[in-house]
Amino acid sequence: MQAFREMVSGWLGKTLMVLLFVPFAFFGVYSYLDGNSSKAVAAEVNGKEIYQTEFDKALEKQKEAILKQMGPNADPSKLDQGKLHRDVLKGLVNQQLLTQQAKADGFLVSDSYIAKLIEQEPAFHDETGKFSSTRYTQALQSAGEDPATFPQKAKAQIAMAELATGLTQTGFATTGDVTRLASIDGQTRDLHQAMVNAASYTAGLTSSDDEAKQYYAANPKRFTTDETVALDYIQLSRDDFMAQATVSDDDIQARYADQVKAFANNEQRHAQHILITVDAKTKDADALKKIQDIEKRARAGEDFGALAKQYSQDPGSAVNNGDLGFAGHGQFVPEFDKALFALDVNQISPPVKTQFGYHLIKLLEVRKPTIPTLEQMRPALENQAKAAKADELYSDAVEKLDAAVYEAPDLKDPAAKFKLVVQSSGPIAKNGTPSGIVANPAVLKVAFSDDLVKDGKNSQAIKFDDAHTIWLHARNYQPAHLQALADVMPVARNLVVLDKASAKAKSIADAIAHDLNAGKSLADETTAYQVQWLDTPAVNHHAPGISQPVLRAVFSLPAPADGKLSAKAIPLSENFVVLAISKVVAGPPVPAGPELAQMTNVVGETVGQLELGDYLAYLRANAKVKTYDAKAAAPAQ
């Protein structure tokens, strides 16, 4: 049941099988408008296809989830599209590998069991608490799932989840493991850094034409221009239709009626409850008899709060006489919620069965919201109604303009017909820093599509954001090309000089690190090489303002002997930085008790996840995996 609940909640908008994706899970909204996309294959796992439509949906939902985690000002252009493709495709391959292995290992789920789970799932129940085929269909379709294929998909998902759970739950850690991990994780190091800049050593360095030619031949990417294109574009804004949107008093009255219903559903109820749990020690029948005995005493006039304090097995509320405070619709499990909102003030419910056991509920008071008058809400309701009308006009205009753009050789006539202005961009580099309209990844992708740059077509409608739609026409496309040596000879010669200076900087940085490891002091090296040291005491693994490459190098250094230094030099672009540590302090010990037990459990779960990762790597190594998505193929193998 738990695996099924997790699966349903995932398909209906929550996280699904987080171990199989990195770090979110996912079905989504974009398509590539290709008539054959439903048959296109993104990957094959032992001959079983993963279709492109499935990959596209997972990719977009993954992207949405990441942007949501990044916050309201998330910049889509910051996403590493290649890594996103690889992670999503790897997740889909992992799912298929586990599904196949679950079947091979005999993790079988019967049709009758799935039917029972579907019938019992609250997400598919109507207002009466019974299974509704209409609600079942609506809920799945709204999540992008096919109700007809859902049961078979559920069978595979549950079997896969059971296999994965079995693997992750084998992980464990000892208190010794946790103690050592805490010591390492909490460790601090006194850090000393000195930058050795290549630019400081360019004086007196020269380069010949032959050296420049050799550098040019060995580094063609440094002299290859990016693809560029300039764009003409037109856009529709939903706000442009607000002035055209008119609403009647009937529209406002209808919206007010909906608001009144919403307010009514927002009432808060203050209740007490008594819980008798059903568990390995208490049979269902015994729990029911005990709650019925308590019910008789409560109905006979005994104080409900005193009974709750004496008998309730809910540790959170029993100490407070079973008081649950005020709660609205949906804050409790469905069975409890339904019973609570069916009570009158001071009425006691009959025993209510939930997944936790049996409850008695007493309603103490009802707090109904104050409903504003129509006139108080009229301005807001009028704006809402106008926005809805504007949405309809906007959607209709997008559809009509899209048809006009499709039939036109460029954007001039459609723009004139819809009284829009054709705007133009300057040259846009495919791999440059996105800005303007191409800061939207969907726009950048279409801008360099074959339809636009090779065939000269207009784009189809591109949803720029919730309030804007844009159409593109490409001009002045320039493919990537290797620049002629004669045109870049001065650049090549400068790069040769910088390479020589970088080599000099490396030799000096290595010499400083060698001296420090041999026992010389920071002051000795300052005198010998005129370097300046930046001292940062007590640096930890998460020190702000220090880059990850530097932190990794700092914590890879061996601990120094007393009064000595431990040092190494690492590259930072063409420059080098010398890192030295003079002191290492172990992290504080984890006190015995609940905190140590909790950390041991967390580390054990992490070990289990790592073991699942190792198992998946084993399955991949022994499987025939073919990938067809160009951005993700190699890393997913």
TACOR-V177916 format. One record per residue. N is the residue number from 1. RES is the residue in one small letter. OMEGA is omega in whole degrees, -180 to 180 (999 if undefined). D_CENTER is the distance of its C-alpha to the mean C-alpha in whole Angstrom. Layout:
n->N res->RES omega->OMEGA d_center->D_CENTER
n->N res->RES omega->OMEGA d_center->D_CENTER
This chain:
n->1 res->m omega->-178 d_center->26
n->2 res->q omega->179 d_center->23
n->3 res->a omega->-180 d_center->21
n->4 res->f omega->-180 d_center->22
n->5 res->r omega->179 d_center->21
n->6 res->e omega->-180 d_center->17
n->7 res->m omega->-179 d_center->17
n->8 res->v omega->-180 d_center->18
n->9 res->s omega->177 d_center->16
n->10 res->g omega->-180 d_center->13
n->11 res->w omega->-180 d_center->15
n->12 res->l omega->168 d_center->16
n->13 res->g omega->179 d_center->12
n->14 res->k omega->-177 d_center->11
n->15 res->t omega->-180 d_center->9
n->16 res->l omega->174 d_center->12
n->17 res->m omega->-175 d_center->13
n->18 res->v omega->-179 d_center->10
n->19 res->l omega->-174 d_center->13
n->20 res->l omega->174 d_center->13
n->21 res->f omega->179 d_center->9
n->22 res->v omega->-5 d_center->8
n->23 res->p omega->-177 d_center->6
n->24 res->f omega->-178 d_center->4
n->25 res->a omega->-153 d_center->7
n->26 res->f omega->176 d_center->9
n->27 res->f omega->-166 d_center->12
n->28 res->g omega->-162 d_center->13
n->29 res->v omega->-175 d_center->15
n->30 res->y omega->168 d_center->17
n->31 res->s omega->-179 d_center->20
n->32 res->y omega->175 d_center->22
n->33 res->l omega->-180 d_center->25
n->34 res->d omega->-177 d_center->27
n->35 res->g omega->-179 d_center->29
n->36 res->n omega->-173 d_center->29
n->37 res->s omega->-178 d_center->25
n->38 res->s omega->-179 d_center->25
n->39 res->k omega->-179 d_center->28
n->40 res->a omega->-176 d_center->26
n->41 res->v omega->178 d_center->24
n->42 res->a omega->-179 d_center->21
n->43 res->a omega->173 d_center->22
n->44 res->e omega->179 d_center->25
n->45 res->v omega->-176 d_center->25
n->46 res->n omega->178 d_center->29
n->47 res->g omega->179 d_center->30
n->48 res->k omega->-175 d_center->27
n->49 res->e omega->164 d_center->25
n->50 res->i omega->-171 d_center->21
n->51 res->y omega->-178 d_center->22
n->52 res->q omega->180 d_center->21
n->53 res->t omega->178 d_center->20
n->54 res->e omega->178 d_center->17
n->55 res->f omega->-179 d_center->16
n->56 res->d omega->180 d_center->16
n->57 res->k omega->-180 d_center->14
n->58 res->a omega->-179 d_center->11
n->59 res->l omega->-177 d_center->11
n->60 res->e omega->179 d_center->11
n->61 res->k omega->175 d_center->8
n->62 res->q omega->-180 d_center->6
n->63 res->k omega->180 d_center->7
n->64 res->e omega->-178 d_center->7
n->65 res->a omega->180 d_center->4
n->66 res->i omega->-180 d_center->3
n->67 res->l omega->178 d_center->7
n->68 res->k omega->178 d_center->7
n->69 res->q omega->-179 d_center->6
n->70 res->m omega->176 d_center->8
n->71 res->g omega->-173 d_center->11
n->72 res->p omega->-179 d_center->14
n->73 res->n omega->-179 d_center->15
n->74 res->a omega->180 d_center->12
n->75 res->d omega->-178 d_center->14
n->76 res->p omega->-177 d_center->13
n->77 res->s omega->-179 d_center->15
n->78 res->k omega->-178 d_center->14
n->79 res->l omega->175 d_center->11
n->80 res->d omega->-173 d_center->13
n->81 res->q omega->180 d_center->14
n->82 res->g omega->179 d_center->16
n->83 res->k omega->179 d_center->13
n->84 res->l omega->177 d_center->10
n->85 res->h omega->-176 d_center->13
n->86 res->r omega->-178 d_center->14
n->87 res->d omega->-178 d_center->11
n->88 res->v omega->-180 d_center->11
n->89 res->l omega->177 d_center->15
n->90 res->k omega->178 d_center->15
n->91 res->g omega->179 d_center->13
n->92 res->l omega->177 d_center->15
n->93 res->v omega->178 d_center->18
n->94 res->n omega->179 d_center->18
n->95 res->q omega->-178 d_center->18
n->96 res->q omega->178 d_center->21
n->97 res->l omega->180 d_center->22
n->98 res->l omega->178 d_center->22
n->99 res->t omega->179 d_center->23
n->100 res->q omega->-179 d_center->26
n->101 res->q omega->178 d_center->27
n->102 res->a omega->178 d_center->27
n->103 res->k omega->-179 d_center->29
n->104 res->a omega->-179 d_center->31
n->105 res->d omega->176 d_center->31
n->106 res->g omega->174 d_center->33
n->107 res->f omega->-174 d_center->30
n->108 res->l omega->177 d_center->31
n->109 res->v omega->-175 d_center->30
n->110 res->s omega->177 d_center->33
n->111 res->d omega->-178 d_center->33
n->112 res->s omega->179 d_center->35
n->113 res->y omega->178 d_center->32
n->114 res->i omega->180 d_center->29
n->115 res->a omega->179 d_center->32
n->116 res->k omega->180 d_center->32
n->117 res->l omega->179 d_center->28
n->118 res->i omega->-179 d_center->28
n->119 res->e omega->-177 d_center->31
n->120 res->q omega->-175 d_center->30
n->121 res->e omega->-178 d_center->26
n->122 res->p omega->-180 d_center->26
n->123 res->a omega->-178 d_center->24
n->124 res->f omega->-179 d_center->27
n->125 res->h omega->174 d_center->29
n->126 res->d omega->-176 d_center->31
n->127 res->e omega->-180 d_center->33
n->128 res->t omega->-179 d_center->35
n->129 res->g omega->-180 d_center->33
n->130 res->k omega->179 d_center->34
n->131 res->f omega->180 d_center->32
n->132 res->s omega->179 d_center->32
n->133 res->s omega->178 d_center->32
n->134 res->t omega->179 d_center->31
n->135 res->r omega->177 d_center->28
n->136 res->y omega->-179 d_center->27
n->137 res->t omega->-178 d_center->27
n->138 res->q omega->-177 d_center->25
n->139 res->a omega->-178 d_center->22
n->140 res->l omega->180 d_center->22
n->141 res->q omega->179 d_center->22
n->142 res->s omega->178 d_center->20
n->143 res->a omega->179 d_center->17
n->144 res->g omega->-180 d_center->18
n->145 res->e omega->179 d_center->20
n->146 res->d omega->-179 d_center->24
n->147 res->p omega->-178 d_center->26
n->148 res->a omega->-177 d_center->29
n->149 res->t omega->-177 d_center->27
n->150 res->f omega->-178 d_center->24
n->151 res->p omega->180 d_center->27
n->152 res->q omega->178 d_center->27
n->153 res->k omega->179 d_center->23
n->154 res->a omega->179 d_center->23
n->155 res->k omega->-179 d_center->26
n->156 res->a omega->-178 d_center->24
n->157 res->q omega->-179 d_center->21
n->158 res->i omega->179 d_center->23
n->159 res->a omega->178 d_center->25
n->160 res->m omega->-180 d_center->22
n->161 res->a omega->179 d_center->20
n->162 res->e omega->178 d_center->24
n->163 res->l omega->-179 d_center->24
n->164 res->a omega->180 d_center->21
n->165 res->t omega->178 d_center->22
n->166 res->g omega->179 d_center->25
n->167 res->l omega->-176 d_center->24
n->168 res->t omega->-177 d_center->22
n->169 res->q omega->176 d_center->24
n->170 res->t omega->-179 d_center->27
n->171 res->g omega->177 d_center->25
n->172 res->f omega->176 d_center->27
n->173 res->a omega->177 d_center->28
n->174 res->t omega->177 d_center->32
n->175 res->t omega->176 d_center->32
n->176 res->g omega->177 d_center->34
n->177 res->d omega->-177 d_center->30
n->178 res->v omega->179 d_center->29
n->179 res->t omega->179 d_center->31
n->180 res->r omega->-180 d_center->31
n->181 res->l omega->179 d_center->28
n->182 res->a omega->179 d_center->28
n->183 res->s omega->180 d_center->31
n->184 res->i omega->-176 d_center->29
n->185 res->d omega->-179 d_center->26
n->186 res->g omega->-177 d_center->28
n->187 res->q omega->173 d_center->30
n->188 res->t omega->-179 d_center->31
n->189 res->r omega->174 d_center->33
n->190 res->d omega->-171 d_center->36
n->191 res->l omega->175 d_center->35
n->192 res->h omega->-177 d_center->37
n->193 res->q omega->173 d_center->36
n->194 res->a omega->180 d_center->38
n->195 res->m omega->175 d_center->37
n->196 res->v omega->-174 d_center->39
n->197 res->n omega->179 d_center->39
n->198 res->a omega->-177 d_center->40
n->199 res->a omega->-180 d_center->41
n->200 res->s omega->-173 d_center->44
n->201 res->y omega->-180 d_center->45
n->202 res->t omega->-177 d_center->46
n->203 res->a omega->178 d_center->49
n->204 res->g omega->179 d_center->52
n->205 res->l omega->179 d_center->50
n->206 res->t omega->176 d_center->50
n->207 res->s omega->180 d_center->49
n->208 res->s omega->177 d_center->51
n->209 res->d omega->180 d_center->51
n->210 res->d omega->178 d_center->51
n->211 res->e omega->179 d_center->48
n->212 res->a omega->178 d_center->46
n->213 res->k omega->180 d_center->47
n->214 res->q omega->179 d_center->45
n->215 res->y omega->179 d_center->42
n->216 res->y omega->-179 d_center->42
n->217 res->a omega->-177 d_center->42
n->218 res->a omega->-175 d_center->40
n->219 res->n omega->-175 d_center->37
n->220 res->p omega->-178 d_center->37
n->221 res->k omega->-179 d_center->33
n->222 res->r omega->-178 d_center->34
n->223 res->f omega->179 d_center->37
n->224 res->t omega->180 d_center->35
n->225 res->t omega->176 d_center->34
n->226 res->d omega->169 d_center->31
n->227 res->e omega->176 d_center->31
n->228 res->t omega->176 d_center->31
n->229 res->v omega->171 d_center->32
n->230 res->a omega->-174 d_center->33
n->231 res->l omega->161 d_center->32
n->232 res->d omega->180 d_center->34
n->233 res->y omega->172 d_center->32
n->234 res->i omega->180 d_center->32
n->235 res->q omega->173 d_center->30
n->236 res->l omega->177 d_center->30
n->237 res->s omega->178 d_center->29
n->238 res->r omega->-179 d_center->29
n->239 res->d omega->180 d_center->30
n->240 res->d omega->-176 d_center->33
n->241 res->f omega->179 d_center->34
n->242 res->m omega->-179 d_center->34
n->243 res->a omega->-179 d_center->38
n->244 res->q omega->-175 d_center->39
n->245 res->a omega->177 d_center->37
n->246 res->t omega->-179 d_center->40
n->247 res->v omega->180 d_center->40
n->248 res->s omega->177 d_center->43
n->249 res->d omega->177 d_center->43
n->250 res->d omega->178 d_center->43
n->251 res->d omega->-178 d_center->39
n->252 res->i omega->179 d_center->39
n->253 res->q omega->-180 d_center->41
n->254 res->a omega->179 d_center->38
n->255 res->r omega->178 d_center->35
n->256 res->y omega->179 d_center->37
n->257 res->a omega->177 d_center->38
n->258 res->d omega->180 d_center->34
n->259 res->q omega->178 d_center->33
n->260 res->v omega->178 d_center->36
n->261 res->k omega->-179 d_center->35
n->262 res->a omega->177 d_center->31
n->263 res->f omega->-179 d_center->33
n->264 res->a omega->180 d_center->35
n->265 res->n omega->-178 d_center->32
n->266 res->n omega->179 d_center->31
n->267 res->e omega->-180 d_center->34
n->268 res->q omega->-179 d_center->34
n->269 res->r omega->-179 d_center->36
n->270 res->h omega->-174 d_center->37
n->271 res->a omega->167 d_center->38
n->272 res->q omega->174 d_center->39
n->273 res->h omega->175 d_center->38
n->274 res->i omega->-179 d_center->39
n->275 res->l omega->167 d_center->37
n->276 res->i omega->-172 d_center->39
n->277 res->t omega->172 d_center->37
n->278 res->v omega->-178 d_center->37
n->279 res->d omega->-177 d_center->36
n->280 res->a omega->-179 d_center->38
n->281 res->k omega->-175 d_center->41
n->282 res->t omega->178 d_center->41
n->283 res->k omega->-180 d_center->42
n->284 res->d omega->-177 d_center->41
n->285 res->a omega->180 d_center->45
n->286 res->d omega->178 d_center->45
n->287 res->a omega->180 d_center->42
n->288 res->l omega->-180 d_center->44
n->289 res->k omega->-178 d_center->47
n->290 res->k omega->-179 d_center->46
n->291 res->i omega->178 d_center->44
n->292 res->q omega->177 d_center->47
n->293 res->d omega->179 d_center->50
n->294 res->i omega->179 d_center->48
n->295 res->e omega->-180 d_center->47
n->296 res->k omega->-179 d_center->51
n->297 res->r omega->179 d_center->52
n->298 res->a omega->-179 d_center->49
n->299 res->r omega->178 d_center->51
n->300 res->a omega->174 d_center->54
n->301 res->g omega->178 d_center->54
n->302 res->e omega->-178 d_center->52
n->303 res->d omega->-176 d_center->50
n->304 res->f omega->-178 d_center->46
n->305 res->g omega->179 d_center->45
n->306 res->a omega->177 d_center->47
n->307 res->l omega->179 d_center->46
n->308 res->a omega->-178 d_center->43
n->309 res->k omega->-177 d_center->43
n->310 res->q omega->-169 d_center->45
n->311 res->y omega->-174 d_center->44
n->312 res->s omega->180 d_center->40
n->313 res->q omega->173 d_center->38
n->314 res->d omega->-174 d_center->35
n->315 res->p omega->-177 d_center->35
n->316 res->g omega->-175 d_center->33
n->317 res->s omega->-175 d_center->35
n->318 res->a omega->-178 d_center->38
n->319 res->v omega->179 d_center->39
n->320 res->n omega->179 d_center->39
n->321 res->n omega->178 d_center->41
n->322 res->g omega->-175 d_center->39
n->323 res->d omega->-180 d_center->37
n->324 res->l omega->-177 d_center->34
n->325 res->g omega->180 d_center->34
n->326 res->f omega->179 d_center->33
n->327 res->a omega->177 d_center->30
n->328 res->g omega->178 d_center->30
n->329 res->h omega->172 d_center->29
n->330 res->g omega->-179 d_center->26
n->331 res->q omega->176 d_center->26
n->332 res->f omega->178 d_center->27
n->333 res->v omega->-170 d_center->27
n->334 res->p omega->-178 d_center->29
n->335 res->e omega->179 d_center->32
n->336 res->f omega->-179 d_center->33
n->337 res->d omega->-179 d_center->31
n->338 res->k omega->-180 d_center->34
n->339 res->a omega->-179 d_center->37
n->340 res->l omega->-175 d_center->36
n->341 res->f omega->173 d_center->36
n->342 res->a omega->-174 d_center->39
n->343 res->l omega->167 d_center->41
n->344 res->d omega->-179 d_center->44
n->345 res->v omega->-179 d_center->44
n->346 res->n omega->178 d_center->46
n->347 res->q omega->177 d_center->46
n->348 res->i omega->-179 d_center->44
n->349 res->s omega->165 d_center->42
n->350 res->p omega->178 d_center->44
n->351 res->p omega->-178 d_center->42
n->352 res->v omega->-179 d_center->38
n->353 res->k omega->173 d_center->36
n->354 res->t omega->180 d_center->32
n->355 res->q omega->-178 d_center->30
n->356 res->f omega->-177 d_center->32
n->357 res->g omega->-179 d_center->35
n->358 res->y omega->-178 d_center->38
n->359 res->h omega->159 d_center->38
n->360 res->l omega->-177 d_center->41
n->361 res->i omega->174 d_center->39
n->362 res->k omega->179 d_center->42
n->363 res->l omega->-178 d_center->41
n->364 res->l omega->-180 d_center->42
n->365 res->e omega->-180 d_center->41
n->366 res->v omega->178 d_center->39
n->367 res->r omega->-179 d_center->38
n->368 res->k omega->-179 d_center->38
n->369 res->p omega->174 d_center->36
n->370 res->t omega->-177 d_center->39
n->371 res->i omega->179 d_center->38
n->372 res->p omega->177 d_center->39
n->373 res->t omega->178 d_center->42
n->374 res->l omega->-177 d_center->41
n->375 res->e omega->177 d_center->43
n->376 res->q omega->-176 d_center->41
n->377 res->m omega->-173 d_center->38
n->378 res->r omega->-179 d_center->39
n->379 res->p omega->-179 d_center->38
n->380 res->a omega->180 d_center->34
n->381 res->l omega->179 d_center->35
n->382 res->e omega->178 d_center->37
n->383 res->n omega->179 d_center->34
n->384 res->q omega->-179 d_center->31
n->385 res->a omega->179 d_center->34
n->386 res->k omega->179 d_center->34
n->387 res->a omega->178 d_center->31
n->388 res->a omega->178 d_center->30
n->389 res->k omega->179 d_center->34
n->390 res->a omega->177 d_center->32
n->391 res->d omega->180 d_center->29
n->392 res->e omega->179 d_center->32
n->393 res->l omega->179 d_center->34
n->394 res->y omega->-180 d_center->31
n->395 res->s omega->179 d_center->29
n->396 res->d omega->180 d_center->33
n->397 res->a omega->177 d_center->34
n->398 res->v omega->-180 d_center->30
n->399 res->e omega->-179 d_center->32
n->400 res->k omega->180 d_center->35
n->401 res->l omega->178 d_center->34
n->402 res->d omega->178 d_center->32
n->403 res->a omega->-180 d_center->35
n->404 res->a omega->180 d_center->37
n->405 res->v omega->-179 d_center->35
n->406 res->y omega->-176 d_center->35
n->407 res->e omega->-174 d_center->39
n->408 res->a omega->178 d_center->40
n->409 res->p omega->176 d_center->40
n->410 res->d omega->-174 d_center->38
n->411 res->l omega->-174 d_center->37
n->412 res->k omega->-177 d_center->41
n->413 res->d omega->177 d_center->42
n->414 res->p omega->179 d_center->39
n->415 res->a omega->180 d_center->38
n->416 res->a omega->-178 d_center->42
n->417 res->k omega->-177 d_center->42
n->418 res->f omega->175 d_center->39
n->419 res->k omega->178 d_center->40
n->420 res->l omega->180 d_center->37
n->421 res->v omega->174 d_center->38
n->422 res->v omega->178 d_center->37
n->423 res->q omega->-177 d_center->35
n->424 res->s omega->176 d_center->34
n->425 res->s omega->169 d_center->32
n->426 res->g omega->179 d_center->34
n->427 res->p omega->-179 d_center->33
n->428 res->i omega->179 d_center->29
n->429 res->a omega->-177 d_center->28
n->430 res->k omega->-177 d_center->25
n->431 res->n omega->178 d_center->24
n->432 res->g omega->176 d_center->25
n->433 res->t omega->-175 d_center->23
n->434 res->p omega->176 d_center->22
n->435 res->s omega->-179 d_center->24
n->436 res->g omega->-176 d_center->25
n->437 res->i omega->-178 d_center->24
n->438 res->v omega->170 d_center->23
n->439 res->a omega->174 d_center->20
n->440 res->n omega->-176 d_center->18
n->441 res->p omega->-180 d_center->17
n->442 res->a omega->179 d_center->19
n->443 res->v omega->-179 d_center->22
n->444 res->l omega->-179 d_center->22
n->445 res->k omega->-179 d_center->21
n->446 res->v omega->-176 d_center->24
n->447 res->a omega->-178 d_center->26
n->448 res->f omega->179 d_center->27
n->449 res->s omega->180 d_center->27
n->450 res->d omega->179 d_center->31
n->451 res->d omega->-177 d_center->32
n->452 res->l omega->-170 d_center->32
n->453 res->v omega->-180 d_center->33
n->454 res->k omega->-175 d_center->35
n->455 res->d omega->177 d_center->36
n->456 res->g omega->-179 d_center->36
n->457 res->k omega->168 d_center->35
n->458 res->n omega->177 d_center->33
n->459 res->s omega->167 d_center->29
n->460 res->q omega->-179 d_center->28
n->461 res->a omega->177 d_center->27
n->462 res->i omega->178 d_center->23
n->463 res->k omega->-177 d_center->21
n->464 res->f omega->172 d_center->21
n->465 res->d omega->-176 d_center->19
n->466 res->d omega->-174 d_center->20
n->467 res->a omega->-177 d_center->24
n->468 res->h omega->174 d_center->25
n->469 res->t omega->-173 d_center->25
n->470 res->i omega->175 d_center->27
n->471 res->w omega->-174 d_center->29
n->472 res->l omega->167 d_center->30
n->473 res->h omega->-175 d_center->33
n->474 res->a omega->173 d_center->33
n->475 res->r omega->177 d_center->36
n->476 res->n omega->177 d_center->37
n->477 res->y omega->177 d_center->35
n->478 res->q omega->180 d_center->36
n->479 res->p omega->175 d_center->34
n->480 res->a omega->178 d_center->33
n->481 res->h omega->178 d_center->37
n->482 res->l omega->-179 d_center->38
n->483 res->q omega->179 d_center->40
n->484 res->a omega->-179 d_center->44
n->485 res->l omega->-178 d_center->45
n->486 res->a omega->-178 d_center->48
n->487 res->d omega->-175 d_center->45
n->488 res->v omega->-178 d_center->43
n->489 res->m omega->179 d_center->46
n->490 res->p omega->179 d_center->46
n->491 res->v omega->-179 d_center->42
n->492 res->a omega->-179 d_center->42
n->493 res->r omega->177 d_center->45
n->494 res->n omega->179 d_center->43
n->495 res->l omega->175 d_center->40
n->496 res->v omega->178 d_center->43
n->497 res->v omega->-180 d_center->44
n->498 res->l omega->176 d_center->41
n->499 res->d omega->179 d_center->40
n->500 res->k omega->180 d_center->44
n->501 res->a omega->178 d_center->43
n->502 res->s omega->177 d_center->40
n->503 res->a omega->178 d_center->42
n->504 res->k omega->179 d_center->44
n->505 res->a omega->179 d_center->41
n->506 res->k omega->-178 d_center->40
n->507 res->s omega->180 d_center->43
n->508 res->i omega->179 d_center->44
n->509 res->a omega->178 d_center->41
n->510 res->d omega->180 d_center->41
n->511 res->a omega->179 d_center->45
n->512 res->i omega->180 d_center->44
n->513 res->a omega->179 d_center->41
n->514 res->h omega->-180 d_center->44
n->515 res->d omega->-178 d_center->47
n->516 res->l omega->178 d_center->45
n->517 res->n omega->180 d_center->44
n->518 res->a omega->175 d_center->48
n->519 res->g omega->179 d_center->49
n->520 res->k omega->-176 d_center->49
n->521 res->s omega->175 d_center->48
n->522 res->l omega->180 d_center->45
n->523 res->a omega->178 d_center->48
n->524 res->d omega->-176 d_center->50
n->525 res->e omega->174 d_center->47
n->526 res->t omega->179 d_center->47
n->527 res->t omega->-175 d_center->51
n->528 res->a omega->-172 d_center->51
n->529 res->y omega->179 d_center->48
n->530 res->q omega->176 d_center->47
n->531 res->v omega->178 d_center->44
n->532 res->q omega->-177 d_center->42
n->533 res->w omega->173 d_center->40
n->534 res->l omega->-177 d_center->37
n->535 res->d omega->179 d_center->37
n->536 res->t omega->-179 d_center->34
n->537 res->p omega->172 d_center->35
n->538 res->a omega->176 d_center->33
n->539 res->v omega->176 d_center->30
n->540 res->n omega->-176 d_center->27
n->541 res->h omega->-174 d_center->24
n->542 res->h omega->-175 d_center->22
n->543 res->a omega->178 d_center->25
n->544 res->p omega->176 d_center->23
n->545 res->g omega->177 d_center->25
n->546 res->i omega->-175 d_center->25
n->547 res->s omega->180 d_center->23
n->548 res->q omega->177 d_center->22
n->549 res->p omega->180 d_center->24
n->550 res->v omega->179 d_center->27
n->551 res->l omega->179 d_center->26
n->552 res->r omega->180 d_center->25
n->553 res->a omega->-179 d_center->29
n->554 res->v omega->-176 d_center->30
n->555 res->f omega->172 d_center->29
n->556 res->s omega->-179 d_center->30
n->557 res->l omega->175 d_center->34
n->558 res->p omega->179 d_center->36
n->559 res->a omega->-179 d_center->38
n->560 res->p omega->172 d_center->41
n->561 res->a omega->-179 d_center->44
n->562 res->d omega->178 d_center->46
n->563 res->g omega->-179 d_center->47
n->564 res->k omega->178 d_center->45
n->565 res->l omega->173 d_center->42
n->566 res->s omega->-169 d_center->40
n->567 res->a omega->171 d_center->38
n->568 res->k omega->177 d_center->37
n->569 res->a omega->178 d_center->36
n->570 res->i omega->180 d_center->33
n->571 res->p omega->169 d_center->32
n->572 res->l omega->-171 d_center->30
n->573 res->s omega->-179 d_center->31
n->574 res->e omega->-180 d_center->34
n->575 res->n omega->179 d_center->35
n->576 res->f omega->177 d_center->35
n->577 res->v omega->176 d_center->35
n->578 res->v omega->180 d_center->37
n->579 res->l omega->179 d_center->35
n->580 res->a omega->175 d_center->37
n->581 res->i omega->-177 d_center->37
n->582 res->s omega->-176 d_center->40
n->583 res->k omega->177 d_center->39
n->584 res->v omega->179 d_center->36
n->585 res->v omega->-179 d_center->36
n->586 res->a omega->177 d_center->34
n->587 res->g omega->-178 d_center->32
n->588 res->p omega->179 d_center->33
n->589 res->p omega->176 d_center->34
n->590 res->v omega->-179 d_center->32
n->591 res->p omega->177 d_center->34
n->592 res->a omega->-180 d_center->35
n->593 res->g omega->-175 d_center->34
n->594 res->p omega->-178 d_center->31
n->595 res->e omega->179 d_center->29
n->596 res->l omega->178 d_center->30
n->597 res->a omega->180 d_center->30
n->598 res->q omega->179 d_center->26
n->599 res->m omega->179 d_center->25
n->600 res->t omega->178 d_center->27
n->601 res->n omega->-179 d_center->25
n->602 res->v omega->180 d_center->21
n->603 res->v omega->177 d_center->23
n->604 res->g omega->178 d_center->24
n->605 res->e omega->178 d_center->21
n->606 res->t omega->177 d_center->19
n->607 res->v omega->178 d_center->22
n->608 res->g omega->178 d_center->22
n->609 res->q omega->177 d_center->18
n->610 res->l omega->178 d_center->20
n->611 res->e omega->175 d_center->23
n->612 res->l omega->177 d_center->20
n->613 res->g omega->178 d_center->19
n->614 res->d omega->180 d_center->23
n->615 res->y omega->178 d_center->24
n->616 res->l omega->177 d_center->21
n->617 res->a omega->177 d_center->23
n->618 res->y omega->179 d_center->26
n->619 res->l omega->180 d_center->26
n->620 res->r omega->-178 d_center->24
n->621 res->a omega->-178 d_center->27
n->622 res->n omega->180 d_center->30
n->623 res->a omega->173 d_center->28
n->624 res->k omega->-177 d_center->29
n->625 res->v omega->175 d_center->25
n->626 res->k omega->178 d_center->26
n->627 res->t omega->-175 d_center->23
n->628 res->y omega->176 d_center->24
n->629 res->d omega->-171 d_center->21
n->630 res->a omega->-177 d_center->22
n->631 res->k omega->-172 d_center->19
n->632 res->a omega->-168 d_center->18
n->633 res->a omega->-172 d_center->21
n->634 res->a omega->-177 d_center->23
n->635 res->p omega->-177 d_center->20
n->636 res->a omega->-177 d_center->19
n->637 res->q omega->999 d_center->23
